């Protein structure tokens, strides 16, 4: 069995748009009538391409949809709803649904989706389709029933048996009644931490001590007798987790951690045996980003054919004029990362939301977005190494026009070349685009 992972009620599809198509050099558009589409995630196995995304009506509640292409991303079937309970999806830019594929002999790949849900509490749920994305039977939660507090920002990777490994940030410690340092009380159970830009006034409660009440959790879908497990305490509240499998059944994860002094740098942890045990956490790079809050902007990981892990992440460079930057590093063994290399971007003060993909020829591609002249722009560029081992970056390609808002880009590899999947349009009126690069 071969597995690819990135990066519903039985029998129900939805009143979605008909199949969409595009010429080989144009973008396909994914949307659901009357709804705004956002938060995409994508995966490909040969010409079988799957995009999972959220769609929400004005003043409505969101749902998770999946659209499937069988011709390398040129044409997609009508999107199908994934979440069992209509309107219970919990989505955001750092909270997209995650999707993976399990190759099956003589049949279309099995589609596995991990998504956030919120009714009385918050959950990470798993749904699987064995009929090519036409239906999604009832999903199941990875947490014990009634787990308190807030959780999300998850990542998923599938092993060679098709088993889903999922990690997420869990804030059940904030549901406890004990006061935080300084006499302040934590947010009530289920409260979503404030978005970036609103934390500065809460420095007294949003620091290292508060982060110790949040943790990185791990579970395997359906076959882990230990159930969900907390691996590490002290995570930054609302930056997405990255997770990949490595040759031999290993796992490697990265997230934003809160270090002493309110330093919010990227940490990692590895398992040599498919999640049965984990080594001690490490630090990808000592960036020393001091921030009294969460930037809502996490790392991304990819693994090449040799087993080398490639990571990209956002940070801020200090000094008299602080500036945001994206960096790249790699790890051949999953135990330590190389020195960081800065990724050239479009020149704005804060490039964001980086992603990384390794294509079938082991070429590395990086995507991100940033605001240029008041318009958010998604862009992509390639990375190679010269004979001396120094990183060499190719030219930058913008995924939209200079006056069109594009954001949250993703990259997937197909036999015809890489595809970019991204959000186009402003909030409330956006669609998902899929285009070759």
VOPAGU-2260 file (C-alpha; in pm, 1 decimal, decimal comma):
REM VOPAGU-2260
SITE   aa  ch    i         X         Y         Z
SITE  UNK   A    0       0,0       0,0       0,0
SITE  UNK   A    1     127,4     344,7     -89,5
SITE  UNK   A    2      21,6     650,0     107,8
SITE  UNK   A    3      38,4    1019,3      24,8
SITE  UNK   A    4     -38,0    1275,9     294,0
SITE  UNK   A    5      37,0    1644,8     309,3
SITE  UNK   A    6      94,0    1820,4     307,2
SITE  UNK   A    7   -2078,6    1377,5     565,7
SITE  UNK   A    8   -2345,8    1181,0     618,0
SITE  UNK   A    9   -2346,6     857,5     424,1
SITE  UNK   A   10   -2494,4     910,4      82,0
SITE  UNK   A   11   -2522,7    1289,8     110,0
SITE  UNK   A   12   -2325,5    1512,5    -121,2
SITE  UNK   A   13   -2448,5    1873,5    -127,9
SITE  UNK   A   14   -2609,3    2135,5    -341,5
SITE  UNK   A   15   -2268,2    2222,7    -477,9
SITE  UNK   A   16   -2147,1    2360,7    -805,4
SITE  UNK   A   17   -2123,0    2123,8   -1101,0
SITE  UNK   A   18   -1788,9    1987,0   -1211,0
SITE  UNK   A   19   -1545,2    2265,2   -1299,6
SITE  UNK   A   20   -1271,2    2259,1   -1558,6
SITE  UNK   A   21    -988,9    2467,0   -1696,1
SITE  UNK   A   22    -744,8    2452,0   -1983,1
SITE  UNK   A   23    -409,0    2304,8   -1895,6
SITE  UNK   A   24    -253,7    2650,0   -1846,5
SITE  UNK   A   25    -549,6    2805,6   -1662,8
SITE  UNK   A   26    -683,2    2790,7   -1309,0
SITE  UNK   A   27    -975,1    2571,2   -1206,3
SITE  UNK   A   28   -1217,7    2730,1    -959,9
SITE  UNK   A   29   -1369,0    2547,1    -661,9
SITE  UNK   A   30   -1668,8    2692,6    -480,0
SITE  UNK   A   31   -2009,5    2612,1    -334,8
SITE  UNK   A   32   -2303,3    2828,9    -454,7
SITE  UNK   A   33   -2400,4    3100,8    -208,5
SITE  UNK   A   34   -2093,1    3045,3       7,9
SITE  UNK   A   35   -1746,8    3188,8      48,5
SITE  UNK   A   36   -1470,5    2930,1      14,0
SITE  UNK   A   37   -1146,1    2936,6     211,5
SITE  UNK   A   38    -895,2    2730,4     416,2
SITE  UNK   A   39    -777,3    2485,5     145,3
SITE  UNK   A   40    -553,7    2182,5     182,6
SITE  UNK   A   41    -457,4    1953,8    -103,3
SITE  UNK   A   42    -289,0    1626,2    -193,4
SITE  UNK   A   43    -217,0    1432,7    -513,1
SITE  UNK   A   44    -140,9    1073,5    -607,5
SITE  UNK   A   45     -50,7    1072,8    -975,0
SITE  UNK   A   46    -333,3    1249,9   -1157,4
SITE  UNK   A   47    -576,2    1194,8    -867,9
SITE  UNK   A   48    -588,6    1534,8    -695,5
SITE  UNK   A   49    -801,0    1613,6    -390,3
SITE  UNK   A   50    -867,5    1958,1    -243,5
SITE  UNK   A   51   -1034,8    1990,8      97,4
SITE  UNK   A   52   -1167,1    2334,9     190,6
SITE  UNK   A   53   -1422,9    2520,2     397,3
SITE  UNK   A   54   -1730,7    2699,4     267,2
SITE  UNK   A   55   -1956,5    2932,8     460,9
SITE  UNK   A   56   -2273,9    3124,5     374,6
SITE  UNK   A   57   -2318,3    3484,2     497,4
SITE  UNK   A   58   -2421,8    3475,2     864,4
SITE  UNK   A   59   -2401,5    3096,7     835,7
SITE  UNK   A   60   -2189,1    2821,6     983,9
SITE  UNK   A   61   -1906,8    2654,2     789,4
SITE  UNK   A   62   -1878,2    2305,5     644,4
SITE  UNK   A   63   -1585,8    2106,1     506,4
SITE  UNK   A   64   -1597,5    2003,6     140,5
SITE  UNK   A   65   -1380,9    1784,6     -79,6
SITE  UNK   A   66   -1340,6    1822,4    -457,2
SITE  UNK   A   67   -1172,9    1549,2    -662,4
SITE  UNK   A   68    -988,2    1568,9    -994,5
SITE  UNK   A   69    -893,3    1260,7   -1191,2
SITE  UNK   A   70    -695,9    1440,7   -1463,4
SITE  UNK   A   71    -419,8    1619,5   -1275,1
SITE  UNK   A   72    -623,0    1919,4   -1157,6
SITE  UNK   A   73    -775,8    2034,1   -1488,0
SITE  UNK   A   74   -1132,7    1924,2   -1405,1
SITE  UNK   A   75   -1292,0    1871,2   -1062,9
SITE  UNK   A   76   -1613,8    1694,8    -970,4
SITE  UNK   A   77   -1871,3    1885,6    -767,2
SITE  UNK   A   78   -1759,7    1937,0    -405,0
SITE  UNK   A   79   -1901,0    1692,1    -148,0
SITE  UNK   A   80   -1960,4    1770,9     217,3
SITE  UNK   A   81   -1733,5    1586,1     460,7
SITE  UNK   A   82   -1849,3    1679,5     813,3
SITE  UNK   A   83   -2119,5    1454,1     955,3
SITE  UNK   A   84   -2311,6    1728,6    1135,0
SITE  UNK   A   85   -2400,3    2016,9     907,6
SITE  UNK   A   86   -2249,9    2347,0    1019,2
SITE  UNK   A   87   -2021,4    2206,9    1290,3
SITE  UNK   A   88   -1687,7    2266,6    1114,6
SITE  UNK   A   89   -1431,0    2485,4    1287,8
SITE  UNK   A   90   -1207,0    2650,9    1030,5
SITE  UNK   A   91    -949,6    2925,8     996,8
SITE  UNK   A   92    -636,3    3013,7     807,1
SITE  UNK   A   93    -425,8    2812,7    1053,0
SITE  UNK   A   94    -710,6    2563,9    1102,9
SITE  UNK   A   95    -765,3    2411,4     757,3
SITE  UNK   A   96    -895,3    2058,8     708,7
SITE  UNK   A   97    -610,2    1819,3     631,6
SITE  UNK   A   98    -637,3    1553,6     362,3
SITE  UNK   A   99    -433,9    1245,2     267,7
SITE  UNK   A  100    -459,2     957,2      19,5
SITE  UNK   A  101    -414,0     582,0      55,9
SITE  UNK   A  102    -334,0     397,7    -266,8
SITE  UNK   A  103    -538,4      79,7    -324,0
SITE  UNK   A  104    -479,8    -186,1    -586,5
SITE  UNK   A  105    -750,1    -183,9    -851,6
SITE  UNK   A  106    -947,6     100,1    -693,4
SITE  UNK   A  107    -933,6     474,1    -651,8
SITE  UNK   A  108    -738,6     597,1    -349,0
SITE  UNK   A  109    -904,9     614,9     -11,5
SITE  UNK   A  110    -947,4     977,4      97,6
SITE  UNK   A  111    -879,9    1064,7     462,1
SITE  UNK   A  112    -978,9    1403,6     605,3
SITE  UNK   A  113    -899,1    1542,0     951,4
SITE  UNK   A  114   -1096,4    1852,7    1046,9
SITE  UNK   A  115   -1186,9    2065,2    1344,4
SITE  UNK   A  116   -1544,3    2054,9    1473,8
SITE  UNK   A  117   -1727,4    2257,5    1734,0
SITE  UNK   A  118   -2066,6    2193,4    1893,0
SITE  UNK   A  119   -2074,0    2184,9    2274,3
SITE  UNK   A  120   -1697,7    2144,9    2273,4
SITE  UNK   A  121   -1414,2    2134,1    2021,1
SITE  UNK   A  122   -1287,8    1816,2    1857,1
SITE  UNK   A  123   -1051,8    1688,7    1592,2
SITE  UNK   A  124   -1247,0    1443,4    1375,9
SITE  UNK   A  125   -1146,5    1191,4    1108,4
SITE  UNK   A  126   -1357,0    1102,9     803,1
SITE  UNK   A  127   -1273,5     848,6     532,4
SITE  UNK   A  128   -1414,3     796,8     183,1
SITE  UNK   A  129   -1361,0     465,5       4,3
SITE  UNK   A  130   -1557,6     559,3    -309,1
SITE  UNK   A  131   -1337,3     831,8    -454,1
SITE  UNK   A  132   -1484,1    1115,7    -250,0
SITE  UNK   A  133   -1845,5    1061,7    -354,3
SITE  UNK   A  134   -1959,2     998,3       4,3
SITE  UNK   A  135   -1810,3    1029,3     353,6
SITE  UNK   A  136   -1951,5     796,6     620,7
SITE  UNK   A  137   -1983,4     917,5     979,0
SITE  UNK   A  138   -1665,8    1076,4    1115,5
SITE  UNK   A  139   -1512,5     995,0    1452,8
SITE  UNK   A  140   -1345,9    1208,4    1718,6
SITE  UNK   A  141    -985,2    1156,3    1825,4
SITE  UNK   A  142   -1041,5    1295,4    2174,3
SITE  UNK   A  143   -1210,1    1127,7    2466,5
SITE  UNK   A  144   -1576,8    1231,0    2498,1
SITE  UNK   A  145   -1618,0    1557,5    2684,0
SITE  UNK   A  146   -1252,0    1662,7    2670,8
SITE  UNK   A  147   -1258,8    2017,5    2811,8
SITE  UNK   A  148   -1117,4    2333,7    2664,3
SITE  UNK   A  149   -1019,1    2438,3    2315,4
SITE  UNK   A  150    -814,0    2244,4    2057,8
SITE  UNK   A  151    -717,9    2262,3    1693,4
SITE  UNK   A  152    -433,4    2380,0    1464,3
SITE  UNK   A  153    -381,7    2015,6    1375,6
SITE  UNK   A  154    -170,9    1827,2    1122,2
SITE  UNK   A  155    -210,9    1477,2     978,5
SITE  UNK   A  156      24,3    1227,0     814,9
SITE  UNK   A  157     -57,9     877,4     686,2
SITE  UNK   A  158     174,6     580,2     722,8
SITE  UNK   A  159     224,1     293,0     476,8
SITE  UNK   A  160     -75,3     107,6     622,7
SITE  UNK   A  161    -306,6     404,0     573,8
SITE  UNK   A  162    -318,0     477,5     946,1
SITE  UNK   A  163    -370,7     844,3    1026,6
SITE  UNK   A  164    -130,0    1010,0    1270,3
SITE  UNK   A  165    -260,9    1343,3    1398,8
SITE  UNK   A  166    -107,4    1613,7    1618,6
SITE  UNK   A  167    -281,6    1922,6    1749,0
SITE  UNK   A  168    -256,4    2203,2    2002,9
SITE  UNK   A  169    -474,1    2136,6    2305,3
SITE  UNK   A  170    -574,8    2398,0    2559,3
SITE  UNK   A  171    -766,6    2185,4    2807,8
SITE  UNK   A  172    -533,0    2314,2    3077,5
SITE  UNK   A  173    -687,8    2657,8    3032,4
SITE  UNK   A  174   -1024,5    2512,6    3132,6
SITE  UNK   A  175    -897,6    2455,2    3487,2
SITE  UNK   A  176   -1013,8    2710,6    3745,1
SITE  UNK   A  177    -667,0    2790,3    3883,9
SITE  UNK   A  178    -567,8    3157,3    3830,9
SITE  UNK   A  179    -281,4    3248,1    3603,6
SITE  UNK   A  180      25,9    3433,5    3736,1
SITE  UNK   A  181     -50,4    3783,6    3852,8
SITE  UNK   A  182    -401,5    3702,2    3969,8
SITE  UNK   A  183    -554,6    3692,5    3623,8
SITE  UNK   A  184    -788,8    3410,0    3532,0
SITE  UNK   A  185    -759,3    3211,3    3212,1
SITE  UNK   A  186   -1014,8    3217,7    2936,8
SITE  UNK   A  187   -1321,0    2995,1    2987,0
SITE  UNK   A  188   -1335,4    2649,8    2833,3
SITE  UNK   A  189   -1375,3    2655,3    2458,4
SITE  UNK   A  190   -1263,7    3015,4    2422,1
SITE  UNK   A  191   -1062,6    3083,1    2107,5
SITE  UNK   A  192    -748,9    3283,5    2183,1
SITE  UNK   A  193    -752,5    3633,8    2045,8
SITE  UNK   A  194    -616,5    3681,6    1692,8
SITE  UNK   A  195    -274,7    3822,3    1621,1
SITE  UNK   A  196    -244,1    4188,0    1709,4
SITE  UNK   A  197    -468,3    4168,1    2016,0
SITE  UNK   A  198    -231,6    4001,4    2260,4
SITE  UNK   A  199      -1,5    4286,9    2356,4
SITE  UNK   A  200    -231,0    4412,5    2633,4
SITE  UNK   A  201    -252,1    4059,4    2776,3
SITE  UNK   A  202     120,0    4005,9    2830,6
SITE  UNK   A  203      63,7    3924,8    3195,9
SITE  UNK   A  204    -138,3    3613,9    3111,4
SITE  UNK   A  205     -14,8    3522,0    2763,6
SITE  UNK   A  206     341,7    3431,1    2848,1
SITE  UNK   A  207     544,3    3128,5    2939,8
SITE  UNK   A  208     336,1    3034,9    3244,2
SITE  UNK   A  209      12,4    3043,5    3048,4
SITE  UNK   A  210     167,1    2846,5    2761,6
SITE  UNK   A  211     253,6    2570,8    3008,8
SITE  UNK   A  212    -118,5    2506,4    3035,6
SITE  UNK   A  213    -137,7    2420,2    2666,4
SITE  UNK   A  214      21,6    2117,9    2503,1
SITE  UNK   A  215     101,7    1930,6    2183,6
SITE  UNK   A  216    -119,2    1620,4    2165,3
SITE  UNK   A  217     -89,6    1311,4    1948,0
SITE  UNK   A  218    -324,9    1027,6    1849,2
SITE  UNK   A  219    -341,3     749,8    1591,3
SITE  UNK   A  220    -673,3     691,1    1424,6
SITE  UNK   A  221    -853,0     389,5    1560,1
SITE  UNK   A  222    -569,7     163,9    1671,8
SITE  UNK   A  223    -375,7     332,7    1950,1
SITE  UNK   A  224    -450,2     162,1    2284,0
SITE  UNK   A  225    -294,2     457,0    2463,4
SITE  UNK   A  226    -545,3     696,1    2305,7
SITE  UNK   A  227    -459,1    1063,3    2287,4
SITE  UNK   A  228    -133,1    1164,5    2453,3
SITE  UNK   A  229      22,5    1494,6    2553,8
SITE  UNK   A  230     379,4    1508,1    2423,0
SITE  UNK   A  231     499,1    1856,7    2516,3
SITE  UNK   A  232     374,3    2150,9    2721,6
SITE  UNK   A  233     436,1    2518,9    2645,6
SITE  UNK   A  234     304,1    2554,8    2291,2
SITE  UNK   A  235     213,4    2884,4    2126,4
SITE  UNK   A  236    -165,1    2893,0    2113,4
SITE  UNK   A  237    -277,5    2930,8    1753,7
SITE  UNK   A  238      -4,6    2852,2    1500,7
SITE  UNK   A  239     -58,9    2541,8    1288,6
SITE  UNK   A  240     135,9    2221,2    1350,1
SITE  UNK   A  241     334,8    2048,8    1072,1
SITE  UNK   A  242     371,7    1668,7    1059,6
SITE  UNK   A  243     532,6    1428,0     810,0
SITE  UNK   A  244     625,1    1061,4     792,4
SITE  UNK   A  245     982,9     955,5     722,7
SITE  UNK   A  246    1131,9     637,2     570,4
SITE  UNK   A  247    1118,2     342,6     806,9
SITE  UNK   A  248     796,2     454,6     976,1
SITE  UNK   A  249     931,4     757,4    1158,2
SITE  UNK   A  250     738,1    1077,4    1229,4
SITE  UNK   A  251     860,7    1435,4    1247,2
SITE  UNK   A  252     653,8    1728,5    1373,9
SITE  UNK   A  253     714,5    2102,5    1414,8
SITE  UNK   A  254     524,1    2377,3    1593,1
SITE  UNK   A  255     574,1    2719,2    1748,5
SITE  UNK   A  256     689,5    2694,1    2108,3
SITE  UNK   A  257     703,0    2947,5    2391,3
SITE  UNK   A  258    1054,2    2963,6    2537,0
SITE  UNK   A  259    1163,3    3158,8    2847,2
SITE  UNK   A  260    1137,1    3532,6    2795,1
SITE  UNK   A  261     827,6    3498,9    2572,9
SITE  UNK   A  262    1048,3    3379,8    2285,9
SITE  UNK   A  263     829,3    3213,2    2020,2
SITE  UNK   A  264    1051,2    2998,7    1803,4
SITE  UNK   A  265     990,4    2678,1    1607,4
SITE  UNK   A  266    1036,4    2348,5    1790,3
SITE  UNK   A  267    1034,1    1989,9    1661,1
SITE  UNK   A  268     993,1    1635,9    1790,3
SITE  UNK   A  269    1055,0    1298,8    1623,7
SITE  UNK   A  270     933,0     943,1    1665,9
SITE  UNK   A  271    1146,8     657,7    1528,0
SITE  UNK   A  272     868,5     398,7    1552,1
SITE  UNK   A  273     545,2     537,7    1414,6
SITE  UNK   A  274     432,0     721,9    1724,7
SITE  UNK   A  275     494,1     450,6    1985,4
SITE  UNK   A  276     767,9     665,2    2139,1
SITE  UNK   A  277     904,4    1016,7    2091,3
SITE  UNK   A  278    1244,5    1166,0    2154,9
SITE  UNK   A  279    1301,2    1491,8    2341,3
SITE  UNK   A  280    1185,9    1810,7    2167,3
SITE  UNK   A  281    1443,2    2027,1    1992,1
SITE  UNK   A  282    1463,4    2378,8    1853,6
SITE  UNK   A  283    1483,9    2431,5    1479,3
SITE  UNK   A  284    1655,1    2770,6    1507,0
SITE  UNK   A  285    1728,3    3014,5    1789,0
SITE  UNK   A  286    1554,6    3309,1    1620,9
SITE  UNK   A  287    1485,0    3476,8    1956,7
SITE  UNK   A  288    1153,2    3624,2    1845,0
SITE  UNK   A  289    1016,7    3797,5    2152,8
SITE  UNK   A  290     641,1    3833,8    2125,6
SITE  UNK   A  291     372,1    3874,1    2391,1
SITE  UNK   A  292     117,6    3682,6    2187,4
SITE  UNK   A  293      57,4    3431,4    1910,9
SITE  UNK   A  294     126,0    3537,9    1549,3
SITE  UNK   A  295    -119,2    3283,9    1395,3
SITE  UNK   A  296     156,4    3168,6    1159,7
SITE  UNK   A  297     317,1    2827,4    1186,7
SITE  UNK   A  298     579,2    2610,9    1010,3
SITE  UNK   A  299     553,8    2367,1     717,0
SITE  UNK   A  300     740,8    2041,5     650,3
SITE  UNK   A  301     810,5    1814,8     352,0
SITE  UNK   A  302    1028,9    1505,1     303,6
SITE  UNK   A  303    1222,4    1414,3     -11,7
SITE  UNK   A  304    1299,7    1073,0    -159,4
SITE  UNK   A  305    1617,8    1039,0      46,7
SITE  UNK   A  306    1432,6    1101,3     373,0
SITE  UNK   A  307    1567,8    1453,4     424,0
SITE  UNK   A  308    1314,9    1681,1     593,9
SITE  UNK   A  309    1272,4    2036,3     465,3
SITE  UNK   A  310    1115,3    2303,1     685,0
SITE  UNK   A  311    1006,3    2662,4     624,1
SITE  UNK   A  312     878,3    2904,6     886,6
SITE  UNK   A  313     808,7    3271,9     955,1
SITE  UNK   A  314     981,4    3479,7    1219,3
SITE  UNK   A  315    1076,8    3840,3    1293,9
SITE  UNK   A  316    1433,1    3971,7    1286,8
SITE  UNK   A  317    1511,0    4196,6    1579,7
SITE  UNK   A  318    1706,9    4517,6    1594,1
SITE  UNK   A  319    1618,6    4886,1    1568,1
SITE  UNK   A  320    1382,0    4816,1    1276,3
SITE  UNK   A  321    1231,0    4468,0    1322,1
SITE  UNK   A  322    1116,8    4295,0    1004,5
SITE  UNK   A  323     939,3    3973,1     924,0
SITE  UNK   A  324    1117,9    3702,4     728,3
SITE  UNK   A  325    1078,1    3347,8     603,0
SITE  UNK   A  326    1350,9    3090,2     654,5
SITE  UNK   A  327    1439,6    2744,1     527,6
SITE  UNK   A  328    1640,1    2462,4     691,7
SITE  UNK   A  329    1677,9    2087,0     647,9
SITE  UNK   A  330    1745,7    1776,2     853,4
SITE  UNK   A  331    1888,7    1450,2     721,7
SITE  UNK   A  332    1833,7    1255,7    1043,8
SITE  UNK   A  333    1539,5    1421,8    1220,4
SITE  UNK   A  334    1761,6    1497,5    1520,1
SITE  UNK   A  335    1895,1    1842,5    1427,8
SITE  UNK   A  336    1840,1    2102,5    1156,4
SITE  UNK   A  337    2088,6    2288,9     942,2
SITE  UNK   A  338    2149,3    2659,6     980,4
SITE  UNK   A  339    1868,9    2876,4     850,9
SITE  UNK   A  340    1861,5    3028,5     500,6
SITE  UNK   A  341    1648,1    3333,9     436,4
SITE  UNK   A  342    1392,6    3299,4     156,5
SITE  UNK   A  343    1373,1    3606,5     -70,8
SITE  UNK   A  344    1015,9    3737,6     -78,5
SITE  UNK   A  345     826,9    4030,1    -235,0
SITE  UNK   A  346     968,4    4292,6       0,2
SITE  UNK   A  347     682,7    4355,7     241,9
SITE  UNK   A  348     752,3    4383,1     616,3
SITE  UNK   A  349     571,3    4057,0     697,5
SITE  UNK   A  350     565,4    3759,2     460,3
SITE  UNK   A  351     335,1    3492,2     603,1
SITE  UNK   A  352     182,5    3145,1     574,7
SITE  UNK   A  353     474,7    2959,0     413,2
SITE  UNK   A  354     439,2    2612,2     261,9
SITE  UNK   A  355     698,7    2374,4     118,4
SITE  UNK   A  356     668,4    2089,2    -129,8
SITE  UNK   A  357     915,2    1840,8    -280,6
SITE  UNK   A  358     812,5    1726,1    -629,5
SITE  UNK   A  359     873,8    1390,9    -798,6
SITE  UNK   A  360    1222,2    1499,9    -907,5
SITE  UNK   A  361    1312,8    1605,0    -549,6
SITE  UNK   A  362    1297,7    1972,9    -640,6
SITE  UNK   A  363    1194,9    2200,9    -355,7
SITE  UNK   A  364     921,7    2462,1    -399,7
SITE  UNK   A  365     816,3    2724,1    -145,3
SITE  UNK   A  366     495,7    2929,9    -137,7
SITE  UNK   A  367     376,3    3212,4      89,7
SITE  UNK   A  368     167,7    3530,7      94,0
SITE  UNK   A  369     226,3    3893,5     193,5
SITE  UNK   A  370      65,1    4233,9     154,6
SITE  UNK   A  371     207,1    4440,5    -133,3
SITE  UNK   A  372      63,3    4787,9    -198,8
SITE  UNK   A  373    -237,8    4705,4      15,1
SITE  UNK   A  374    -319,9    4378,7    -164,8
SITE  UNK   A  375    -238,7    4035,2     -23,9
SITE  UNK   A  376     -38,8    3840,5    -281,4
SITE  UNK   A  377      47,1    3469,8    -290,5
SITE  UNK   A  378     375,6    3372,9    -453,0
SITE  UNK   A  379     593,7    3069,7    -521,3
SITE  UNK   A  380     958,7    3007,5    -602,9
SITE  UNK   A  381    1187,7    2705,5    -630,3
SITE  UNK   A  382    1501,6    2621,7    -435,5
SITE  UNK   A  383    1807,8    2420,8    -535,6
SITE  UNK   A  384    2160,8    2380,1    -406,6
SITE  UNK   A  385    2484,7    2453,5    -591,4
SITE  UNK   A  386    2799,5    2239,3    -582,3
SITE  UNK   A  387    2908,4    2409,5    -262,2
SITE  UNK   A  388    2577,8    2324,8     -95,7
SITE  UNK   A  389    2454,3    2683,6     -96,6
SITE  UNK   A  390    2085,5    2749,9    -155,1
SITE  UNK   A  391    1999,3    2905,3    -490,7
SITE  UNK   A  392    1649,1    3043,6    -540,9
SITE  UNK   A  393    1467,9    3061,6    -871,7
SITE  UNK   A  394    1248,3    3347,2    -984,4
SITE  UNK   A  395     932,3    3444,9    -801,8
SITE  UNK   A  396     593,2    3380,2    -957,0
SITE  UNK   A  397     285,3    3557,0    -823,9
SITE  UNK   A  398     -27,7    3343,4    -828,4
SITE  UNK   A  399    -266,2    3632,0    -895,2
SITE  UNK   A  400    -272,5    3973,7   -1056,8
SITE  UNK   A  401    -137,8    4272,5    -858,4
SITE  UNK   A  402    -491,3    4393,4    -782,6
SITE  UNK   A  403    -637,4    4054,0    -682,5
SITE  UNK   A  404    -621,8    3926,4    -325,2
SITE  UNK   A  405    -460,2    3579,6    -310,7
SITE  UNK   A  406    -362,7    3400,3       8,9
SITE  UNK   A  407    -284,3    3072,0     187,2
SITE  UNK   A  408    -111,1    2898,7    -106,2
SITE  UNK   A  409     -41,0    2524,5    -109,7
SITE  UNK   A  410     163,9    2314,4    -350,3
SITE  UNK   A  411     111,6    1957,3    -472,3
SITE  UNK   A  412     310,0    1745,2    -718,0
SITE  UNK   A  413     154,5    1576,9   -1022,4
SITE  UNK   A  414     311,7    1396,0   -1322,4
SITE  UNK   A  415     257,5    1709,7   -1533,5
SITE  UNK   A  416     426,9    1933,3   -1276,9
SITE  UNK   A  417     342,1    2120,5    -954,7
SITE  UNK   A  418       0,0    2267,5    -887,3
SITE  UNK   A  419     -70,2    2569,3    -668,0
SITE  UNK   A  420    -390,9    2576,6    -464,0
SITE  UNK   A  421    -484,2    2908,5    -306,0
SITE  UNK   A  422    -763,4    3139,7    -192,5
SITE  UNK   A  423    -862,5    3420,8    -428,1
SITE  UNK   A  424   -1078,2    3716,8    -324,9
SITE  UNK   A  425   -1152,8    3898,5      -3,5
SITE  UNK   A  426   -1312,5    3741,5     302,5
SITE  UNK   A  427   -1679,8    3669,6     247,9
SITE  UNK   A  428   -1647,9    3645,5    -130,4
SITE  UNK   A  429   -1354,3    3415,0    -192,4
SITE  UNK   A  430   -1303,9    3099,6    -402,7
SITE  UNK   A  431   -1037,6    2831,3    -428,4
SITE  UNK   A  432    -813,9    2834,2    -735,3
SITE  UNK   A  433    -605,9    2543,8    -865,9
SITE  UNK   A  434    -343,7    2623,2   -1129,6
SITE  UNK   A  435     -20,9    2478,6   -1270,5
SITE  UNK   A  436     304,5    2657,7   -1191,2
